[in-house]
Amino acid sequence: MNQHVKWMGLAALLTVAPVVTRADQTNLVQTLSIRLSGILQGQTETNGNLVKMSLASARVGVVDVVKALSTATGNSFSDKAALVIVTPLSGGNSAIMVRDAGLSVDVTPFFVYQSKSGFVSSSLSNVKTGRSTSSDYSIQRLALVDSPNSPALGLHFDVQGIAVETSTTNASTGTRTELNANVVGSGDESGETLILEGVIRVQGNSLEVVPSAPPPNA
């Protein structure tokens, strides 16, 4: 079953504050990198009795995805805009956001994430130093799709492949995670079919604190 992004292994539990107090929300922020390349239909040329149909190269990166989302969301993003995954550490679903200077736009409805297999894991721990590493292998799918009640995107893709989520824990620095997936699939740009392969990467472990609204006066 398809589901919107709920990134694996990135949520943790914090102490719950009393309901009547103001509790800020702490989020884990990671960069989503998309680097896909492939082929699309090229031009057809006729030379005498010869008809030549050629191929053209295709590339899909974060800049291309953000450009498509800019039109669909009605925002004007710059070339420096980034895709990030924001995960509340108090629990809940992750969200995919476009961050551009002071602008932050939730674009989660335009993405579909699906785990296509179970996990196979490896790990190594040092009981003396407290350092440990683990790697979880699985088949993961990521798609860029149209969102209901929004203009259609000029770019789509649907890719999947072997993903490796690596976690490293140190007693002094805590736990850091990174996900790398080698993927293949297809898509389209302005109606032209794309055959794609490449890498999807989730990296970085920044924390941000979002102040909550103060409780209403009694």
JOVEN-V425336 format. One line per field, one symbol per residue. psi: psi as a letter, one per 30 degrees, with the letter a starting at -180 (. if undefined). burial: I if it has 24 or more other ideal C-beta (glycine too) atoms within 12 Angstrom, else O. A space follows every 50 residues. Layout:
BEGIN
psi = ???
burial = ???
END
This chain:
BEGIN
psi = kkklkikkggklklkklkeflkjlkkkkkkkjkjjklbllkalkkkjbfk jkkllllkkjaeeeeeeeeeeefgljklfgklklkkjkffllklkkkkkj bgkjkjgeffkkkkkglakklllkkjfefgklklkkklklkkkjlkkkgl kklfklljllakkjjkkkkkeefakklkkkkjllalaljhfkkkkllakk kjllhkkkkjklkkklk.
burial = OOOOIIIIIIOOOOOOOOOOOOOOOIIIIIIIIIIIIIOIOOOOOOOOOO OOOOOOOIIIIIIIIIIIIIOIIOIOIOOOIIIIIIIIIOOOIIIIIIII OOOIIIIIIIIIIIIIOOOOOOOOOOOOOOOOIIIIIIOIIIIIIOIOOO OOIOIIIIIIIIIIIIIIOOOOOOIIIIIIIOIIIIIIIOOOOIIIIIII IIIIIOOOOOOOOOOOOO
END
